[in-house]
Amino acid sequence: MSFDAKKPTNDEVINEVIFLHMNRHNEGMKVFKKTMVQNDKPVLEWLNDTREESMDITCYITKLIQVIEKDPTLKNICSKSLSELTELTKTQNVGQSTTESEKG
C-alpha cells in the first residue's frame, strides 16, 4: 500500500482531522518553537490545560445548541439524520453555486 500525503486514508473525515492536526502543529511550532515531545511542563499543568480546553468545547457546543433550539428552521434541519440531510441537500441543490444549480 502506498502513502499519499494529500489523502493518507480512505476516510474523508480522518483525512480532514489529520490535515487540521498538521496545520495546528505547524502554527504551534511557529508560536512555541518546540514539539509536544520537547514540552516538559508539569503533569498538573497538562491536566489543567486539558480541563480548560474541555470547558471551552462545552461552551461552544452549548452555544450552538441554544442557537439551533431558538430557530425553528434550524431545529428542524438539525433534527434530521445525516443520511436525511444528504438527501435533502441533493434534492434542493444546497451547496451548489448558481451556475451549477441552473445546469441541473
Backbone bond lengths (Angstrom), bond angles and torsions (degrees), N, CA, C in turn:
res aa  C-N    CA-C-N  psi(-1)  N-CA   C-N-CA  omega(-1)  CA-C   N-CA-C  phi
1 M - - - 1.459 - - 1.533 108.39 -
2 S 1.304 116.32 130.26 1.463 120.39 178.83 1.530 110.32 -91.19
3 F 1.326 115.54 158.97 1.461 121.44 -178.58 1.514 109.28 -108.12
4 D 1.309 116.54 127.78 1.454 123.02 177.44 1.523 107.53 -113.98
5 A 1.332 117.44 113.01 1.468 120.95 -176.74 1.521 112.44 -61.74
6 K 1.332 118.15 -27.22 1.472 120.87 179.13 1.523 111.38 -80.49
7 K 1.324 116.29 -22.85 1.458 120.93 179.71 1.531 108.30 -143.63
8 P 1.355 116.48 74.91 1.464 119.98 -173.55 1.525 115.11 -67.18
9 T 1.340 118.10 -23.83 1.466 120.83 178.61 1.522 108.73 -132.56
10 N 1.326 116.29 175.51 1.463 120.08 175.99 1.530 111.63 -93.18
11 D 1.323 117.02 11.61 1.466 122.69 -179.42 1.528 109.05 -112.29
12 E 1.333 116.83 114.19 1.462 121.39 -177.17 1.528 112.86 -60.80
13 V 1.324 116.97 -34.87 1.466 120.71 -179.70 1.527 109.63 -66.51
14 I 1.312 116.76 -47.33 1.464 121.11 179.82 1.522 110.43 -63.74
15 N 1.324 117.31 -40.45 1.470 120.70 178.02 1.523 111.03 -60.56
16 E 1.324 116.84 -40.59 1.468 120.61 178.33 1.525 110.74 -64.32
17 V 1.337 117.00 -42.30 1.468 120.81 179.05 1.525 110.37 -63.43
18 I 1.329 116.81 -42.56 1.470 120.66 178.01 1.521 109.75 -60.45
19 F 1.333 116.60 -46.15 1.459 121.91 179.65 1.539 110.74 -60.03
20 L 1.334 116.79 -45.45 1.461 120.93 179.45 1.527 111.27 -63.65
21 H 1.326 116.84 -41.19 1.474 120.23 177.86 1.522 111.08 -63.24
22 M 1.312 117.16 -42.22 1.464 120.31 -179.56 1.532 110.38 -64.02
23 N 1.326 116.50 -43.20 1.465 119.38 178.10 1.524 111.37 -63.71
24 R 1.332 116.20 -42.22 1.468 119.93 179.02 1.531 110.25 -64.56
25 H 1.316 116.51 -40.39 1.464 120.66 177.59 1.529 110.39 -60.07
26 N 1.319 116.15 -47.77 1.470 120.07 -178.83 1.526 111.49 -61.65
27 E 1.321 117.10 -41.35 1.468 120.57 177.23 1.527 110.48 -65.41
28 G 1.332 116.81 -41.98 1.460 121.08 178.54 1.518 112.41 -62.28
29 M 1.326 116.30 -37.52 1.462 119.99 178.48 1.531 110.87 -64.80
30 K 1.339 116.22 -37.02 1.471 119.68 177.53 1.533 110.58 -64.14
31 V 1.321 116.74 -39.87 1.464 121.38 -175.53 1.530 112.08 -81.82
32 F 1.338 116.64 -50.65 1.463 120.69 -170.83 1.525 113.82 -96.88
33 K 1.324 117.52 -16.90 1.474 122.92 175.83 1.529 114.20 61.23
34 K 1.355 117.56 23.80 1.460 119.74 174.42 1.523 110.13 -155.25
35 T 1.329 114.35 154.28 1.460 120.19 -179.71 1.523 110.12 -80.87
36 M 1.324 116.07 171.44 1.460 120.47 175.20 1.528 110.27 -61.61
37 V 1.320 116.59 -36.94 1.462 120.53 178.74 1.526 110.23 -62.81
38 Q 1.309 116.91 -38.37 1.466 121.48 -178.60 1.528 112.79 -77.19
39 N 1.324 117.14 -17.55 1.465 120.97 -177.48 1.521 109.16 -79.84
40 D 1.307 116.11 113.26 1.465 121.78 -174.68 1.523 111.56 -114.40
41 K 1.321 116.97 41.79 1.459 118.03 179.68 1.530 109.79 -73.54
42 P 1.313 117.05 160.95 1.471 121.02 -177.73 1.538 112.37 -62.24
43 V 1.323 115.40 150.78 1.462 122.18 -178.29 1.521 111.19 -55.90
44 L 1.329 117.83 -43.46 1.467 119.62 -179.86 1.525 111.77 -61.49
45 E 1.309 117.65 -33.91 1.460 120.51 177.38 1.532 110.37 -66.96
46 W 1.339 116.44 -41.07 1.470 120.11 175.66 1.529 110.41 -59.81
47 L 1.329 115.81 -44.89 1.463 119.97 -178.99 1.523 111.68 -65.52
48 N 1.326 117.55 -42.05 1.467 120.31 177.57 1.521 111.44 -63.88
49 D 1.333 117.09 -41.96 1.467 120.61 176.91 1.529 110.64 -59.42
50 T 1.332 115.78 -42.94 1.466 120.93 179.80 1.522 110.79 -63.36
51 R 1.322 116.08 -43.68 1.468 119.82 179.58 1.531 110.53 -62.77
52 E 1.318 117.40 -43.65 1.467 121.27 179.57 1.527 111.33 -62.80
53 E 1.326 116.93 -42.64 1.467 120.07 178.06 1.526 110.74 -63.02
54 S 1.333 116.57 -41.31 1.466 120.76 178.97 1.522 111.19 -64.04
55 M 1.315 116.71 -38.67 1.462 120.71 178.27 1.529 110.10 -64.55
56 D 1.329 116.56 -41.30 1.463 120.11 177.43 1.528 110.89 -60.72
57 I 1.321 116.13 -44.44 1.466 120.25 179.70 1.525 110.30 -59.39
58 T 1.332 116.81 -43.81 1.462 121.19 179.16 1.528 110.77 -60.48
59 C 1.319 117.42 -40.32 1.473 121.14 178.06 1.524 110.93 -64.30
60 Y 1.329 117.19 -44.04 1.469 120.56 -179.35 1.529 110.50 -62.80
61 I 1.319 116.50 -44.87 1.465 120.59 -179.31 1.523 110.14 -64.61
62 T 1.326 116.93 -43.45 1.466 120.89 179.96 1.523 110.78 -61.55
63 K 1.322 117.76 -42.79 1.463 121.85 177.93 1.520 110.72 -59.64
64 L 1.318 116.96 -46.74 1.465 120.10 -179.57 1.521 111.67 -64.30
65 I 1.323 117.28 -41.14 1.472 120.19 177.55 1.522 110.24 -61.83
66 Q 1.330 118.19 -42.40 1.465 121.21 179.04 1.525 111.30 -62.00
67 V 1.318 117.11 -44.30 1.468 120.99 179.21 1.529 110.15 -61.33
68 I 1.325 116.58 -45.18 1.462 121.27 -179.09 1.523 110.96 -65.02
69 E 1.335 117.48 -44.58 1.462 120.61 -177.29 1.525 112.83 -67.39
70 K 1.332 118.70 -25.83 1.468 121.93 179.98 1.526 112.67 -81.94
71 D 1.326 117.69 -15.75 1.460 121.66 -176.40 1.531 109.06 -113.37
72 P 1.352 117.35 110.15 1.466 120.03 -176.52 1.540 113.85 -56.45
73 T 1.320 117.13 -37.26 1.467 119.95 179.99 1.524 110.33 -66.63
74 L 1.333 116.22 -47.46 1.461 119.49 178.31 1.525 110.92 -63.49
75 K 1.330 116.61 -40.41 1.464 120.18 -179.55 1.520 110.27 -62.21
76 N 1.322 117.13 -41.66 1.458 121.05 178.34 1.529 110.53 -63.11
77 I 1.315 116.62 -45.73 1.463 120.89 -179.94 1.525 110.46 -62.74
78 C 1.320 117.07 -46.10 1.464 121.67 -175.38 1.525 112.51 -76.51
79 S 1.310 117.38 -8.45 1.461 120.60 176.42 1.526 111.44 -84.26
80 K 1.317 116.75 -8.17 1.458 121.26 -179.11 1.528 110.27 -85.13
81 S 1.329 115.00 155.69 1.466 119.47 175.51 1.522 109.13 -75.28
82 L 1.313 116.48 166.24 1.466 120.00 179.24 1.523 111.48 -61.88
83 S 1.326 117.93 -38.39 1.465 119.62 179.27 1.535 110.82 -67.71
84 E 1.341 117.27 -36.39 1.471 120.42 176.38 1.528 110.22 -64.97
85 L 1.329 117.44 -41.20 1.468 120.77 178.95 1.524 110.95 -64.91
86 T 1.325 116.64 -39.15 1.462 120.08 178.10 1.520 110.34 -60.46
87 E 1.316 116.98 -45.83 1.466 120.91 178.70 1.526 111.40 -65.14
88 L 1.317 117.19 -41.04 1.464 121.86 179.43 1.526 110.45 -60.80
89 T 1.320 117.33 -44.25 1.465 120.00 -179.24 1.526 111.36 -67.21
90 K 1.321 117.38 -31.72 1.474 120.15 177.66 1.526 110.73 -68.26
91 T 1.327 116.67 -44.18 1.466 120.11 -175.74 1.521 112.63 -74.18
92 Q 1.338 117.80 -24.27 1.458 120.65 -177.39 1.517 113.24 -108.68
93 N 1.339 117.55 9.01 1.467 122.91 179.35 1.533 112.45 55.60
94 V 1.315 116.51 32.87 1.458 120.56 178.88 1.520 108.92 -69.31
95 G 1.318 116.38 135.01 1.448 120.96 177.52 1.513 114.08 89.96
96 Q 1.318 117.48 -1.91 1.452 120.53 178.74 1.528 109.50 -98.24
97 S 1.321 115.51 149.23 1.450 119.08 176.83 1.524 109.02 -71.33
98 T 1.317 116.62 166.17 1.467 121.20 -178.78 1.518 110.94 -58.31
99 T 1.305 117.66 -43.23 1.465 120.02 -178.40 1.520 111.53 -67.30
100 E 1.338 118.20 -34.65 1.466 120.78 177.85 1.532 110.48 -67.09
101 S 1.349 117.81 -42.62 1.459 119.97 -178.36 1.518 111.48 -71.95
102 E 1.321 118.05 -26.74 1.456 120.85 176.70 1.527 111.16 -71.02
103 K 1.340 116.75 -29.97 1.459 120.69 179.05 1.518 111.50 -68.00
104 G 1.371 115.87 -35.88 1.466 122.91 -173.39 1.453 113.30 -64.36
